[in-house]
Amino acid sequence: MRVGHAVGAAVVMLFALATDVFGAGPVQPADEILAEQRIQYDLEEPKTILELQPWRTTTQAAVRRRDGTPGIATLINLNPNANAWYLLLIDWQDDAHLAFHLENSRPATGALRLRADSPVALSITGAGGLNCTLWASAGRDALAEARATGLPYAPLCSGTLYLRNHVPGHQTTLERISDFLRDHVWGGDQVVNFVKEQFYRDAFLEKGAAAPRAPTAPPLPATLAPLPLALAPEATGVGLQPKGLALDLVTPGKELQPGQWYAVRDLPGVLVSAITPEYIESDLRSGREPNVNALDAVESGALVYLVAFDLRLLDLHFVLGTDHPRLDWSDRPPSSSRNATLPGPDGVGSAAPLVTTGMVSPVDTPRTIAAFIGGFRRSHGAFRSGPLAQRNHGSHYGFIEQGVIFSKLQPGLATAWVTDEGSVELATWEVRDELLLPHLRYARQNGVPLIEYDAARGVGVPGELVNQWGPGNWSGSAEEVLRTLRAGLCLQQNGAQRFLIYGYFSAATPSAMARVFQACRCRYAMILDMNALEHTYLALYVRRDRELIVEHLVQGMEEVDRSAGSEFAPRFLAFPDDRDFFYLTRRAGER
């Protein structure tokens, strides 16, 4: 297997400064304030992103500018349970207003407050004697200096905090053209769809050409490997030639046995498998459920790459891109589901003054071992037809980062979420799950489930809308030409063992995705994105000595990355991107 690009330590550690944060424990607002903030959250009227945060807390301090102008500084903890993001507002009496989005580098150590005992200096305080001056009327203006750096994460207070600065996110040529057509050309979305129908169907097809039997890889202990795939007898004695696979696996040859899990060299907790649907168990491949289509010859022989992450060793995170997904309306829902008085389905049209970076936090950079694309843009993230199009303004996909709600989670949608304790779940969001909202650190919705858990049978089964193009919002063409490059995510659980499995499908319909994830014995599965390598991107990061080796799942994905001088700079890790993504970090104490 081809080894990836080496990244010098200087690029990897570009923003990796962090020290301890001190502070008091989480402070909850009074019940009446919480009730008022919940009303703001629920009201169907135009609102700010702050009014979409029902658990926020606020502290204030009087300040005075060098010319004597008085003002008020307000520090807002956007979600005390996460305690990660703060918004600092400075409002001067002459109507000058400043806003700074701050990131707490060690949220577990407690909340931060403004110091209110000096009108000529603005300080962040906390338990343990922390007293960090951010601005002084007759001295240093650390906030202005941090903003002037132009860094997406500018360190403050010796790395106790980071100022999140707005930096344009990287776009590929394909993405720039697509955005231009959709935003500025009447009927531009139809043009993009025509291009996809004509040129992208099977453009990335990789056939699972059979080879002589693959050499047996070193056996993996059962406690370290996912459950084996459910395979047909004809898979025995077969080898697959994954010519596009670009990961360095622990295997004696280039051929792989269908459905076998292989360790990634020097990356504990990450395993890889290759399969074509023709080799999965016949009862799954040829099942007669009315909600799953039969697989044609092309997708039956199309290679699927699976990357499994051991959730006992790794933590999952989610980051919004600098531009996508947006918060405004998708054009998909019918007019009957839209409220023309609102800038977006939640009453919010922009994330400002919050800053989305499209980049791994510098606090997590040294521990990051993988990153992969998140989900659909807002333009595709809502329903055009079916029951979900008729309720909740077209059921726009919701998302949460660092406990901050950017778009509300909608019932009936496939959802990946992470709690403030680090627990990962994939499930269909329900009204009753609203009780979890205060304790969600991350969440991303994408369409409807490919696989749902059948508690009575104790297995995952295909979702009821897998083969319904409109009601399932599966994209593809209006003629229901659904076979294309697709990526998906599933959760496999076997007692205490839990694996998050990313699937790259070189040419598949939702039905083929469901069948493969069934063969993986997943409890739940959902789609991510589709049609191009930049939309199905996955990279692994292997550390050897002082180098970081970037290994891309498939050859060609490296084209989305950049070079920083003479060094290779990986997407999401070394520079901001316009798209949202997930990343995984090694847990504290794990190596």
C-alpha positions as CSV (number, residue, x, y, z in Angstrom):
1,M,0.0,0.0,0.0
2,R,1.2,3.5,-0.8
3,V,2.4,5.5,2.2
4,G,1.1,9.1,2.4
5,H,2.7,12.5,2.5
6,A,5.1,13.5,5.3
7,V,4.4,16.8,7.1
8,G,7.0,18.6,9.1
9,A,6.4,19.2,12.8
10,A,6.4,23.0,12.2
11,V,3.2,22.7,10.1
12,V,1.5,20.2,12.3
13,M,2.2,22.3,15.4
14,L,1.4,25.6,13.7
15,F,-1.2,26.6,16.3
16,A,-0.6,24.0,19.0
17,L,-0.2,26.3,22.0
18,A,-2.2,25.5,25.1
19,T,-2.0,25.9,28.8
20,D,-4.3,25.2,31.7
21,V,-7.5,27.2,32.2
22,F,-8.7,28.0,35.7
23,G,-12.2,28.9,36.6
24,A,-15.2,28.2,38.8
25,G,-17.6,25.4,38.1
26,P,-20.4,25.8,35.6
27,V,-22.9,28.5,36.5
28,Q,-26.5,28.0,35.5
29,P,-28.8,31.0,35.0
30,A,-31.8,31.4,37.1
31,D,-34.9,29.5,36.2
32,E,-36.7,32.6,35.0
33,I,-33.8,33.5,32.7
34,L,-33.7,30.0,31.3
35,A,-37.4,30.2,30.7
36,E,-37.1,33.5,28.8
37,Q,-34.2,32.2,26.7
38,R,-36.2,29.1,25.9
39,I,-39.0,31.3,24.6
40,Q,-36.5,33.1,22.4
41,Y,-35.3,29.8,21.1
42,D,-38.8,28.6,20.3
43,L,-40.3,31.7,18.8
44,E,-40.8,31.7,15.1
45,E,-39.4,35.1,14.3
46,P,-36.0,36.5,13.0
47,K,-33.4,36.1,15.7
48,T,-29.6,36.2,16.3
49,I,-27.4,33.1,16.7
50,L,-27.3,34.0,20.4
51,E,-31.0,33.7,20.8
52,L,-30.7,30.2,19.5
53,Q,-28.6,29.3,22.6
54,P,-31.1,28.6,25.4
55,W,-28.6,27.7,28.1
56,R,-26.2,30.7,27.7
57,T,-24.9,32.6,30.8
58,T,-23.7,36.2,30.9
59,T,-21.3,38.3,33.1
60,Q,-20.7,42.0,32.5
61,A,-18.1,44.7,33.5
62,A,-18.0,48.4,33.1
63,V,-15.1,49.7,30.9
64,R,-13.8,53.0,29.8
65,R,-11.9,53.8,26.6
66,R,-8.7,55.9,26.5
67,D,-10.7,59.0,25.4
68,G,-13.0,58.6,28.4
69,T,-16.0,57.1,26.6
70,P,-17.8,54.6,28.9
71,G,-18.9,51.2,27.8
72,I,-20.1,47.8,28.8
73,A,-18.2,44.5,28.3
74,T,-20.4,41.3,28.2
75,L,-18.9,37.8,28.3
76,I,-21.4,35.1,27.2
77,N,-20.7,31.4,27.9
78,L,-22.7,30.0,25.0
79,N,-23.3,26.6,26.7
80,P,-22.0,26.1,30.3
81,N,-22.2,22.4,30.0
82,A,-19.7,22.5,27.1
83,N,-17.8,25.5,28.5
84,A,-15.8,25.7,25.3
85,W,-17.0,28.8,23.5
86,Y,-17.5,32.4,24.7
87,L,-18.5,35.5,23.0
88,L,-17.0,38.8,24.3
89,L,-19.0,41.9,23.3
90,I,-17.8,45.5,24.0
91,D,-20.4,48.1,23.5
92,W,-19.3,51.8,23.7
93,Q,-21.7,54.6,24.5
94,D,-20.9,56.2,21.1
95,D,-22.5,53.2,19.3
96,A,-19.1,51.5,18.5
97,H,-19.5,47.7,18.9
98,L,-16.9,45.0,19.0
99,A,-17.3,41.2,19.1
100,F,-14.7,38.5,19.8
101,H,-15.4,34.8,19.6
102,L,-13.1,33.1,22.2
103,E,-12.3,29.4,22.6
104,N,-11.5,27.9,26.0
105,S,-8.5,25.6,25.6
106,R,-9.4,23.4,28.7
107,P,-13.1,23.5,29.2
108,A,-13.2,20.8,31.8
109,T,-11.4,23.0,34.4
110,G,-14.3,25.5,34.8
111,A,-16.1,28.6,33.7
112,L,-14.5,32.0,33.0
113,R,-15.8,35.5,34.0
114,L,-15.0,39.1,33.5
115,R,-13.2,41.1,36.2
116,A,-15.5,43.9,37.2
117,D,-13.2,45.9,39.6
118,S,-11.5,48.1,37.0
119,P,-13.1,50.2,34.3
120,V,-9.8,50.9,32.6
121,A,-8.8,47.3,32.0
122,L,-10.7,44.2,30.8
123,S,-9.6,40.9,32.3
124,I,-10.7,37.3,32.2
125,T,-10.7,35.7,35.6
126,G,-11.2,32.3,37.2
127,A,-10.4,30.0,40.1
128,G,-6.8,29.4,40.9
129,G,-5.8,33.0,40.6
130,L,-6.2,33.4,36.8
131,N,-6.3,37.1,35.9
132,C,-5.6,37.7,32.3
133,T,-5.8,41.2,30.9
134,L,-7.2,41.3,27.4
135,W,-7.4,45.1,27.0
136,A,-6.3,48.2,28.9
137,S,-7.2,51.8,28.0
138,A,-3.7,52.9,28.8
139,G,-1.8,49.8,27.8
140,R,-1.7,46.7,25.6
141,D,-4.7,45.7,23.6
142,A,-4.2,41.9,23.3
143,L,-7.5,41.5,21.5
144,A,-6.6,43.8,18.7
145,E,-3.2,42.2,18.4
146,A,-4.7,38.7,18.2
147,R,-7.2,39.9,15.6
148,A,-4.4,41.5,13.6
149,T,-2.5,38.2,13.3
150,G,-5.1,36.9,10.8
151,L,-4.7,33.4,12.2
152,P,-7.8,31.3,12.4
153,Y,-6.8,30.6,16.0
154,A,-4.8,33.4,17.7
155,P,-3.5,32.6,21.2
156,L,-4.4,34.8,24.1
157,C,-3.2,34.7,27.7
158,S,-0.3,32.3,26.9
159,G,-2.7,29.9,25.1
160,T,-5.3,29.9,27.8
161,L,-7.8,31.2,25.2
162,Y,-7.8,31.4,21.5
163,L,-9.5,34.2,19.5
164,R,-11.3,32.7,16.5
165,N,-10.7,34.9,13.5
166,H,-12.6,34.7,10.3
167,V,-10.4,33.3,7.5
168,P,-11.6,32.3,4.0
169,G,-11.9,28.6,3.7
170,H,-10.3,26.6,0.9
171,Q,-12.6,25.6,-2.0
172,T,-11.8,23.4,-5.0
173,T,-12.6,24.6,-8.5
174,L,-15.6,22.3,-8.6
175,E,-17.0,23.8,-5.4
176,R,-16.4,27.4,-6.5
177,I,-18.2,26.8,-9.7
178,S,-21.1,25.0,-8.0
179,D,-21.5,27.8,-5.4
180,F,-21.4,30.5,-8.2
181,L,-24.1,28.7,-10.3
182,R,-26.4,28.1,-7.3
183,D,-26.0,31.6,-5.8
184,H,-25.9,33.8,-9.0
185,V,-27.3,32.0,-12.0
186,W,-31.0,31.4,-12.4
187,G,-31.5,27.6,-12.7
188,G,-27.9,27.1,-11.7
189,D,-28.8,24.1,-9.5
190,Q,-30.3,22.4,-12.5
191,V,-27.1,23.0,-14.4
192,V,-25.0,21.4,-11.6
193,N,-27.4,18.4,-11.5
194,F,-27.1,17.9,-15.3
195,V,-23.4,17.8,-15.0
196,K,-23.6,15.3,-12.2
197,E,-26.0,13.1,-14.2
198,Q,-23.9,13.2,-17.3
199,F,-20.4,13.0,-16.0
200,Y,-20.3,11.7,-12.5
201,R,-22.2,8.5,-12.6
202,D,-19.6,5.8,-12.3
203,A,-16.8,8.3,-12.7
204,F,-15.1,6.9,-9.6
205,L,-16.1,3.3,-10.1
206,E,-13.4,0.9,-8.9
207,K,-14.1,-2.7,-9.8
208,G,-13.3,-5.4,-7.3
209,A,-11.2,-7.5,-9.7
210,A,-10.7,-10.9,-8.3
211,A,-7.1,-12.1,-7.8
212,P,-5.5,-15.2,-6.6
213,R,-6.2,-15.8,-3.0
214,A,-4.8,-13.0,-0.9
215,P,-2.1,-13.9,1.7
216,T,-3.4,-14.2,5.2
217,A,-2.7,-11.1,7.2
218,P,-1.5,-11.3,10.8
219,P,-4.5,-12.2,12.9
220,L,-6.1,-9.5,15.1
221,P,-7.2,-10.2,18.7
222,A,-11.0,-10.4,18.9
223,T,-10.9,-7.5,21.4
224,L,-9.2,-5.2,18.9
225,A,-11.2,-5.9,15.7
226,P,-14.8,-5.2,14.6
227,L,-17.2,-8.0,14.1
228,P,-16.5,-9.9,10.9
229,L,-18.6,-9.1,7.9
230,A,-21.4,-11.5,6.9
231,L,-19.9,-13.1,3.8
232,A,-21.2,-15.6,1.2
233,P,-19.3,-18.9,0.8
234,E,-18.0,-17.8,-2.6
235,A,-15.9,-15.2,-0.9
236,T,-13.7,-18.0,0.4
237,G,-10.5,-18.3,-1.6
238,V,-10.9,-14.9,-3.3
239,G,-8.5,-12.0,-3.3
240,L,-9.4,-8.4,-4.2
241,Q,-7.1,-5.9,-5.9
242,P,-7.8,-2.5,-4.3
243,K,-5.8,-0.4,-6.8
244,G,-7.1,2.9,-5.5
245,L,-6.5,2.2,-1.8
246,A,-3.7,4.5,-0.6
247,L,-3.4,3.4,3.1
248,D,-0.4,1.5,4.6
249,L,-1.9,-1.7,5.9
250,V,-0.3,-4.5,7.9
251,T,-0.5,-7.2,5.2
252,P,2.1,-9.3,3.4
253,G,0.7,-8.5,-0.1
254,K,-1.3,-6.1,-2.2
255,E,-4.3,-8.3,-2.5
256,L,-6.9,-8.3,0.3
257,Q,-9.4,-10.9,1.4
258,P,-13.0,-9.7,1.0
259,G,-14.4,-8.5,4.3
260,Q,-11.3,-9.1,6.4
261,W,-10.1,-6.4,8.8
262,Y,-6.6,-5.2,8.4
263,A,-4.7,-3.0,10.9
264,V,-3.3,0.4,9.7
265,R,0.5,0.4,10.3
266,D,1.4,2.4,13.4
267,L,-2.1,3.6,14.1
268,P,-3.8,1.6,16.9
269,G,-7.5,1.6,16.9
270,V,-8.0,2.0,13.1
271,L,-8.8,-0.9,10.9
272,V,-9.6,-1.3,7.2
273,S,-11.6,-3.7,5.0
274,A,-12.5,-4.0,1.3
275,I,-15.6,-5.7,0.0
276,T,-17.8,-5.8,-3.1
277,P,-21.5,-6.4,-2.5
278,E,-21.4,-9.6,-4.6
279,Y,-19.5,-11.2,-1.7
280,I,-21.8,-10.4,1.1
281,E,-24.2,-13.1,2.5
282,S,-26.8,-14.0,-0.1
283,D,-29.7,-13.5,2.3
284,L,-28.6,-9.8,2.7
285,R,-27.6,-9.3,-0.9
286,S,-30.8,-10.7,-2.4
287,G,-33.3,-9.9,0.4
288,R,-36.9,-9.2,-0.7
289,E,-37.7,-6.3,1.5
290,P,-39.9,-3.8,-0.4
291,N,-37.9,-0.8,0.8
292,V,-34.6,-2.0,-0.8
293,N,-33.9,-2.4,-4.5
294,A,-32.1,-5.3,-6.1
295,L,-28.5,-4.5,-6.9
296,D,-27.4,-4.3,-10.5
297,A,-24.3,-5.8,-11.9
298,V,-22.2,-2.6,-11.7
299,E,-22.8,-1.8,-8.0
300,S,-22.5,-5.5,-7.1
301,G,-19.0,-5.5,-8.4
302,A,-18.0,-2.0,-7.2
303,L,-15.4,-1.8,-4.5
304,V,-16.3,-0.5,-1.1
305,Y,-13.6,0.6,1.4
306,L,-14.5,0.5,5.1
307,V,-12.5,2.2,7.9
308,A,-13.3,1.3,11.5
309,F,-12.4,3.4,14.5
310,D,-12.3,1.9,18.0
311,L,-14.4,4.2,20.2
312,R,-12.8,2.9,23.3
313,L,-9.6,4.5,22.2
314,L,-10.8,7.5,20.2
315,D,-13.0,10.6,20.6
316,L,-15.2,12.0,17.8
317,H,-15.5,15.7,17.1
318,F,-17.4,17.8,14.5
319,V,-16.5,21.1,12.9
320,L,-18.4,23.5,10.7
321,G,-16.7,24.8,7.5
322,T,-16.1,28.4,7.0
323,D,-19.0,28.5,4.5
324,H,-20.9,25.3,4.7
325,P,-23.4,24.2,5.8
326,R,-25.2,27.6,5.8
327,L,-28.0,28.6,8.0
328,D,-30.4,30.1,5.4
329,W,-33.1,28.4,3.4
330,S,-32.6,25.5,1.1
331,D,-34.6,25.9,-2.2
332,R,-35.9,22.4,-1.9
333,P,-38.9,22.6,0.5
334,P,-42.2,23.5,-1.1
335,S,-43.5,27.1,-0.6
336,S,-46.1,25.8,1.8
337,S,-43.3,24.8,4.2
338,R,-41.5,28.1,4.1
339,N,-42.0,31.3,6.1
340,A,-40.9,34.2,4.0
341,T,-40.5,36.5,7.0
342,L,-37.6,34.4,8.3
343,P,-34.0,34.5,7.0
344,G,-33.7,30.8,7.6
345,P,-35.8,27.9,8.9
346,D,-34.7,28.6,12.5
347,G,-35.1,32.4,12.2
348,V,-31.3,32.8,11.8
349,G,-29.6,33.6,8.5
350,S,-26.0,33.9,9.6
351,A,-23.7,32.6,12.3
352,A,-22.2,36.1,12.9
353,P,-20.7,37.2,15.2
354,L,-19.6,33.6,15.9
355,V,-16.7,32.4,13.7
356,T,-16.7,29.0,12.0
357,T,-13.1,27.9,11.1
358,G,-13.3,24.8,9.0
359,M,-10.2,23.5,10.8
360,V,-9.1,21.3,13.7
361,S,-8.7,23.2,17.0
362,P,-5.1,23.7,18.0
363,V,-5.8,22.1,21.3
364,D,-6.6,18.9,19.5
365,T,-4.1,19.0,16.6
366,P,-1.3,16.9,18.3
367,R,-3.8,14.1,19.1
368,T,-5.8,14.0,15.8
369,I,-5.5,10.7,14.0
370,A,-8.2,11.0,11.3
371,A,-10.5,13.5,9.5
372,F,-13.4,12.9,7.1
373,I,-16.0,15.0,5.3
374,G,-19.2,15.8,7.2
375,G,-22.4,16.1,5.2
376,F,-24.5,17.8,2.6
377,R,-24.6,21.6,2.2
378,R,-27.7,23.5,3.3
379,S,-28.8,23.7,-0.4
380,H,-29.2,19.9,-0.4
381,G,-30.0,19.5,3.3
382,A,-33.8,19.7,3.2
383,F,-36.6,17.7,1.7
384,R,-38.4,18.5,-1.6
385,S,-41.1,15.9,-1.3
386,G,-42.6,13.3,1.1
387,P,-43.8,13.7,4.7
388,L,-40.6,15.3,5.9
389,A,-40.9,18.1,3.3
390,Q,-44.3,19.0,4.8
391,R,-43.2,19.6,8.4
392,N,-40.7,21.7,10.3
393,H,-40.2,24.0,7.3
394,G,-39.0,21.1,5.1
395,S,-36.9,19.4,7.8
396,H,-33.6,21.2,7.2
397,Y,-30.7,19.1,8.6
398,G,-29.4,20.3,12.0
399,F,-25.9,20.7,13.4
400,I,-24.2,21.6,16.7
401,E,-20.6,22.4,17.4
402,Q,-19.1,22.7,20.9
403,G,-22.6,22.7,22.4
404,V,-23.6,25.6,20.2
405,I,-26.8,25.1,18.2
406,F,-26.4,26.5,14.7
407,S,-29.4,24.7,13.2
408,K,-32.1,22.9,15.2
409,L,-32.1,19.1,15.2
410,Q,-35.2,17.9,13.4
411,P,-37.3,14.8,14.3
412,G,-37.1,11.9,11.9
413,L,-33.6,12.6,10.6
414,A,-30.5,10.4,10.8
415,T,-28.2,12.0,13.4
416,A,-24.7,11.5,14.6
417,W,-24.1,13.0,18.0
418,V,-21.5,13.2,20.8
419,T,-22.5,14.0,24.4
420,D,-20.5,16.2,26.7
421,E,-19.1,13.0,28.3
422,G,-17.8,11.8,24.9
423,S,-20.4,9.1,24.2
424,V,-21.0,8.6,20.4
425,E,-24.5,7.7,19.1
426,L,-26.0,7.3,15.6
427,A,-29.8,7.2,15.7
428,T,-33.0,8.8,14.3
429,W,-33.6,12.0,16.2
430,E,-37.0,12.0,18.0
431,V,-39.0,14.7,19.9
432,R,-38.2,13.0,23.2
433,D,-34.5,13.4,22.5
434,E,-34.8,17.2,23.1
435,L,-33.9,16.4,26.8
436,L,-30.4,15.5,25.6
437,L,-29.8,18.9,23.9
438,P,-28.1,20.7,26.8
439,H,-25.6,17.9,27.0
440,L,-24.7,17.5,23.3
441,R,-21.2,18.6,22.4
442,Y,-21.6,17.8,18.7
443,A,-24.3,16.8,16.3
444,R,-24.8,16.4,12.5
445,Q,-28.0,15.3,10.7
446,N,-28.0,13.9,7.2
447,G,-31.2,12.7,5.6
448,V,-32.9,9.5,6.8
449,P,-31.4,6.2,8.0
450,L,-29.8,3.6,5.8
451,I,-29.9,1.1,8.7
452,E,-32.1,1.3,11.8
453,Y,-31.8,-0.9,14.9
454,D,-34.6,-3.5,15.2
455,A,-34.7,-4.1,19.0
456,A,-37.0,-7.1,18.7
457,R,-34.6,-8.9,16.4
458,G,-31.4,-7.4,17.9
459,V,-30.1,-6.4,14.4
460,G,-29.8,-3.5,12.1
461,V,-32.3,-3.5,9.2
462,P,-32.7,-1.2,6.1
463,G,-34.5,2.1,6.8
464,E,-38.0,2.4,5.4
465,L,-37.1,5.1,2.8
466,V,-33.9,3.5,1.4
467,N,-35.3,3.1,-2.1
468,Q,-37.6,6.2,-2.2
469,W,-35.7,9.0,-4.0
470,G,-37.9,12.0,-3.1
471,P,-39.1,11.1,0.5
472,G,-35.5,9.9,1.3
473,N,-33.8,12.9,-0.2
474,W,-31.1,10.7,-1.6
475,S,-29.9,13.1,-4.3
476,G,-28.8,11.8,-7.7
477,S,-30.9,12.8,-10.7
478,A,-34.6,13.6,-11.0
479,E,-34.9,10.4,-13.1
480,E,-33.8,8.5,-9.9
481,V,-30.4,7.6,-11.3
482,L,-29.0,7.0,-7.9
483,R,-25.8,5.1,-8.5
484,T,-22.7,7.3,-7.9
485,L,-19.7,7.7,-5.5
486,R,-21.1,7.9,-2.0
487,A,-19.8,7.9,1.6
488,G,-21.6,6.8,4.7
489,L,-21.2,6.2,8.4
490,C,-22.4,3.4,10.7
491,L,-22.1,2.2,14.3
492,Q,-21.3,-1.4,15.2
493,Q,-21.7,-2.5,18.8
494,N,-20.8,-5.8,20.3
495,G,-21.1,-5.6,24.1
496,A,-18.6,-3.1,25.3
497,Q,-16.9,-2.9,21.9
498,R,-18.1,0.0,19.7
499,F,-16.7,0.8,16.3
500,L,-17.6,3.8,14.1
501,I,-17.2,2.7,10.5
502,Y,-16.8,5.0,7.6
503,G,-17.8,3.6,4.2
504,Y,-16.5,4.8,0.8
505,F,-18.7,3.3,-2.0
506,S,-17.1,3.8,-5.4
507,A,-20.4,3.4,-7.2
508,A,-23.5,2.7,-5.2
509,T,-27.2,3.4,-4.6
510,P,-28.6,3.8,-1.1
511,S,-29.7,0.2,-1.4
512,A,-26.2,-1.1,-1.9
513,M,-25.0,1.1,1.0
514,A,-27.7,-0.4,3.2
515,R,-26.7,-4.0,2.3
516,V,-23.0,-3.5,2.9
517,F,-23.7,-1.8,6.3
518,Q,-26.0,-4.7,7.1
519,A,-23.2,-7.1,6.3
520,C,-21.0,-5.0,8.7
521,R,-23.5,-5.9,11.5
522,C,-24.1,-2.2,12.1
523,R,-26.9,-1.1,14.5
524,Y,-27.4,2.1,12.6
525,A,-26.1,3.8,9.4
526,M,-26.5,7.1,7.6
527,I,-25.2,8.8,4.4
528,L,-22.6,11.6,4.5
529,D,-21.9,13.1,1.1
530,M,-21.4,12.0,-2.5
531,N,-20.3,12.6,-6.2
532,A,-16.7,13.7,-5.8
533,L,-13.4,12.8,-4.0
534,E,-13.5,16.1,-2.1
535,H,-17.0,15.2,-0.9
536,T,-15.9,11.8,0.3
537,Y,-12.5,12.7,1.6
538,L,-10.9,10.8,4.5
539,A,-7.3,11.1,5.7
540,L,-5.4,9.3,8.5
541,Y,-2.5,10.8,10.4
542,V,0.4,8.5,11.5
543,R,3.1,10.0,13.7
544,R,6.6,8.5,13.3
545,D,9.4,10.2,15.1
546,R,9.0,13.9,14.4
547,E,7.1,13.5,11.2
548,L,3.4,13.2,10.5
549,I,2.5,10.9,7.7
550,V,-0.8,11.8,5.9
551,E,-2.4,8.8,4.3
552,H,-5.4,9.3,2.1
553,L,-8.1,6.7,1.8
554,V,-8.1,6.8,-2.0
555,Q,-5.5,8.0,-4.5
556,G,-6.6,11.4,-5.8
557,M,-7.9,12.7,-2.5
558,E,-4.5,14.4,-1.9
559,E,-5.4,16.9,-4.6
560,V,-7.6,18.8,-2.1
561,D,-4.6,19.4,0.2
562,R,-2.1,22.1,-0.1
563,S,1.6,22.9,0.2
564,A,3.0,25.3,2.7
565,G,6.4,26.3,1.2
566,S,8.3,23.0,0.9
567,E,5.9,21.2,3.2
568,F,2.7,19.3,2.6
569,A,-0.3,20.9,4.4
570,P,-3.3,18.5,4.9
571,R,-6.9,19.6,4.6
572,F,-8.7,20.4,7.8
573,L,-5.5,20.0,9.9
574,A,-3.3,22.8,8.5
575,F,-5.6,25.3,6.9
576,P,-9.3,26.3,7.0
577,D,-11.8,24.6,4.7
578,D,-15.2,25.7,3.5
579,R,-16.8,22.3,4.3
580,D,-17.8,20.7,7.6
581,F,-16.0,17.6,8.8
582,F,-15.6,15.1,11.5
583,Y,-12.3,14.3,13.2
584,L,-11.0,11.8,15.7
585,T,-8.5,12.2,18.5
586,R,-6.7,9.8,20.6
587,R,-8.0,9.8,24.2
588,A,-5.9,11.1,27.0
589,G,-3.5,8.4,28.2
590,E,-3.8,6.4,24.9
591,R,-0.7,6.2,22.6
